[in-house]
Amino acid sequence: MKRIAFVCSLGLFLLLLACEKKDMTSLPFVKIYDDQNGNRSFTPLSIIKSSQDYGYIVLSAFDGWRIQLMKIDKDGVFSWNLELPDSYVNAVPSLVNINEQLYLVCMDPIELNTRILRIDETNQTVVPVSTLEEVSYPVHAYYNGNHLYLMSCPLSSQMMGLHEVSTALDTVIRVGALGIGMNVDEHLLKHVMHTGKQWPFFIKSTPEKDRFVVNGFYNYSFSTVFLDNSLQFTGVYNGAALNGGINQLEPLGSNEYGISRVSGDYVFFNPKLSLDPTAVSMATSLEAQGDAELNHEMPVLIKELTIKGTKYRAFLASTRSNQLSLKLYDETGKKIAGTYISKNIPIKASDMIQTPYGELLILTQVRVMGSYNRIGTIKLSKPNLESLVTPK
Amino acid sequence: MKLPWFVGILMLLISVQVEAQSRKHQYRKDRYFFGVTMGSGFTQPIIQERFSLMETTPQSANENFDKKYGNLFQHGGGIYGLHFSFAFTKLFSVVSQPCFQTQRYNYMNNYHWSDTITGGEVYKEFLHRQKINNIRIPILARMDFSARRWSPFIQAGLSADIAYFASKQIYTDNQVDRSVDRKTAVSSNVSEMTAHLNRFNVYAVGGAGISYYREQFAISLSGNIRYGLRTTIDPFERYSDYTGMASEYLDVQDKFNLLTMDIMLTLMVPIHKKW
C-alpha cells in the first residue's frame, strides 16, 4: 500500500510539472494613446509599417484638420509624436511608402495647394519634398508601385481631379477629371475639417494594373468610377445621389472585386463580385448580403489577409452597438469566420494592415469615457487569426 | 494591547509542552487520516510586468498608469475542503487537502483630463475588485517534530490549482484621492473574467503548523505560503475583453503571480490503524 501511495504521489507531482509551452512571439494588444487635453479630438487616418524598424507610423488629424504623426513600436508602445505646424493641414488618409521612404500628402491652408512631406523617423520630423500648385484640396493618395496618384476636389470647381505625379514627386504629369455637376463644397469642407460625414474617397488599381477604380463625387452622386491608365473615364457604378453606393472596394483581379455598399441605413457586403469596368450602372443594385447590425455611417475596411498560407478577404466595420465586426471570406467568397472586437464604447475602424509577422493591426478611433476621441490600436495575434479560420 | 496576545501565546506554548511531556506518544505509522479543513487565505499579486491599455504620451497628465494594489490582508478569501494523509513513518507523512479556495485582489488606478468644454478638470478613479474561485489539489510532504500528542510540523510540496470561475467588479468616483468608497461609488456589473486566466496553475507550497492527536481524532492548525509558478493572466487573453470592461474602464491586467498565505484548521480521523 505504501508503494501505491508513493507511486500516486509521484504521478501527481509529474502531472503538475507538465505544462504546455505556447508561442509567445505574437501576443495581441489594445492601446489607447492618451492626451490630457479633453478638448482635443483625434481622428486616426492611416497606419503604415516603419521603414526603419519593427514599429509603425500613425497619421491622425486633430483639432479639425491639423496633423499629428505618431510612432509606436511593434507592441503598440508609444515612441514619439509630432504635431505638424499649422502651415500643414488636411492630411489625406493614406501614408505611402515609396522606395522605403514614408510620405504624407497634405495641404497649405493659405495657398490651398498640395504639399508632399517625407517623414524623417530618425529626427522625428517631416521634410518638405514638393508643392503641387495645381492640386487643390487633396482627398486621397495612392502609390501603385510606379507613380503616386492624387485625388482632389477643388472648392467651387464642381470637379474632382485625378493627378499622376512624377517619380521625383515634384510635378503632375497627367490629369483626369470627373464632373460632379453640383456644388459639394459644404460636404467637402466638413470632410476635410473632420466636422461632418467622412466620404469614402479612394483610388485603387487592379492587380493587372490596367485600370484605376476611384470613389468620389461624380455626376450628381457619390460614385465608383473606372478609369484607364490615361485617367480617362471607362465606366461607372453610380451611387444613389449622395445617400448610398459603394463605400469600400478591393480589386481581386480579372474584373472581380470585394465590395461593401450602403443602401439606405444598411451595409451590404459581397466578397467576390464581377464588375464591368465599361458599365454605366447603379451601385445600389449590385448583388450583396446585407448586415443590419452594421452602422452605415461608419467606414468599412476590406483587406486581403494571408493566414496559414491561405488568402482571405477581411471585412471590418463598426456595429450599431459599439463593436467592430470582423468577417473573413475565402477566395470563393464563402464566409469562413466572424468575430467581434471591443465592447461598450464608440469605436471606428480607420485603417488596418497585416504585419510582416502575420498579425492584424487595426487603427481605430475610440471615444474614451464616452467623451474624448483618441487614437487606438488593436492587434490580433497570429494565433488569434489562425484560431478564427480553424474549423471548430 | 499586545500583552494579552503575548500571555495567550505563552500559555499555549506551556500547555503544549506540558501535554507533550505528560502523554504517551501516538502511534501514527502506516495510518490514514481523513478529514475536513477550512480556513482563510490572503492573496497578494507579485508583479512581473505592468500593462496598461492607456499609453502615456508627452501630452499625458500621468507619468504612468501603473495600478496601485492593495496589501495582503485586504485580499481575504475562504477555504474549505477535505484532508487526506498517510503516515509513512511516525514523523513523515504525505498530505493532500483538496479544497475550494477563493482568492481576491484589488487595485486602483486613475485618469485625468482637462476639459474646458464640459467645465474644467475631469477626474476618474477606479477600484477594481477581482475574485478567483479555485479547486486546489496539493500534495505535501509533512515532517513532524514529535510523535507525541502535540506535534509541531513543517510541510512543503506542490499544488495543482484549477480556476473554475473568476469575476470582477469596478467602482468609480470622480476624485483622485486613492480611496473609492464602495457605498457611494458608481459600480459596474459583476463580469466573468474566467477566460482571461491561466485556468491551470501550479503553486509551490510551504508552511508549518501544529497537530493534536487523540486515538479517535486529530486536529491541526497550519499556515502555508503558496506561490503560483505560472502567471495568473493568460498572456494570449490579456486584452481579449471578455468582461467588456477593457475599453470602457481602460482596464487590462498586469502580468503577476499570486502569493497566498493560508491559515487552516483541520479536523481528521484515523481510518484504520494498520494496513
Contacts between the chains, C-beta under 8 A, distances in Angstrom:
chain1	res1	chain2	res2	distance
A	1	B	30	8.0
A	1	B	275	4.5
A	2	B	30	7.5
A	2	B	86	7.9
A	2	B	88	6.2
A	2	B	275	8.0
A	5	B	86	5.1
A	5	B	88	7.8
A	5	B	94	6.6
A	9	B	94	5.5
A	9	B	139	5.6
A	12	B	137	7.5
A	12	B	139	5.1
A	12	B	160	7.4
A	13	B	139	6.3
A	13	B	158	6.1
A	15	B	160	7.1
A	16	B	139	7.7
A	16	B	158	4.9
A	16	B	159	7.7
A	16	B	160	5.0
A	16	B	202	4.8
A	17	B	158	7.8
A	17	B	202	7.0
A	19	B	200	7.7
A	19	B	202	7.1
A	19	B	230	6.9
A	22	B	236	6.8
A	24	B	235	6.6
A	27	B	235	5.5
A	27	B	236	6.6
A	27	B	238	7.5
A	28	B	236	7.0
A	28	B	238	7.5
A	28	B	239	5.1
A	28	B	240	7.3
A	29	B	239	5.4
A	30	B	53	5.8
A	30	B	239	4.5
A	30	B	241	7.3
A	30	B	246	6.2
A	30	B	247	7.2
A	30	B	252	7.0
A	31	B	53	6.7
A	31	B	54	7.9
A	31	B	55	5.1
A	32	B	53	5.8
A	32	B	54	5.3
A	32	B	55	6.7
A	32	B	247	7.6
A	32	B	250	6.9
A	33	B	54	7.9
A	33	B	55	5.0
A	33	B	57	5.6
A	34	B	54	5.0
A	34	B	55	6.2
A	34	B	56	5.8
A	34	B	57	5.6
A	34	B	59	7.1
A	34	B	60	4.3
A	34	B	62	7.4
A	34	B	65	7.9
A	34	B	111	8.0
A	35	B	57	6.4
A	35	B	59	4.2
A	35	B	60	7.0
A	36	B	59	6.1
A	36	B	60	5.7
A	36	B	61	3.8
A	36	B	112	6.2
A	36	B	113	5.5
A	36	B	114	5.7
A	37	B	59	6.4
A	37	B	113	7.3
A	37	B	114	6.1
A	38	B	113	3.8
A	38	B	114	5.7
A	38	B	115	2.8
A	38	B	116	7.6
A	38	B	117	7.1
A	38	B	118	7.1
A	38	B	122	6.0
A	39	B	114	7.8
A	39	B	115	6.2
A	39	B	116	5.8
A	39	B	117	5.5
A	40	B	59	8.0
A	70	B	57	7.9
A	72	B	55	7.9
A	76	B	55	7.2
A	77	B	55	6.6
A	78	B	55	4.4
A	78	B	56	6.7
A	78	B	57	5.4
A	81	B	57	6.0
A	81	B	58	7.0
A	81	B	59	7.8
A	342	B	241	6.6
A	342	B	246	7.5
A	342	B	247	5.2
A	343	B	241	5.8
A	343	B	244	4.1
A	343	B	246	7.4
A	343	B	247	6.5
A	343	B	248	7.1
A	344	B	244	5.2
A	344	B	245	7.8
A	344	B	247	6.2
A	344	B	248	4.2
A	345	B	247	4.6
A	345	B	248	5.4
A	347	B	247	7.1
A	366	B	247	6.1
A	368	B	54	8.0
A	368	B	247	8.0
A	368	B	250	7.0
A	369	B	111	7.7
A	369	B	113	7.8
A	369	B	122	7.6
A	369	B	124	6.6
A	371	B	113	7.7
A	371	B	115	7.2
A	371	B	118	7.2
A	371	B	122	7.6
A	372	B	113	6.2
A	372	B	115	7.8
A	376	B	247	7.9
A	378	B	239	7.9
A	381	B	236	7.0
A	383	B	236	6.4
A	384	B	236	7.8
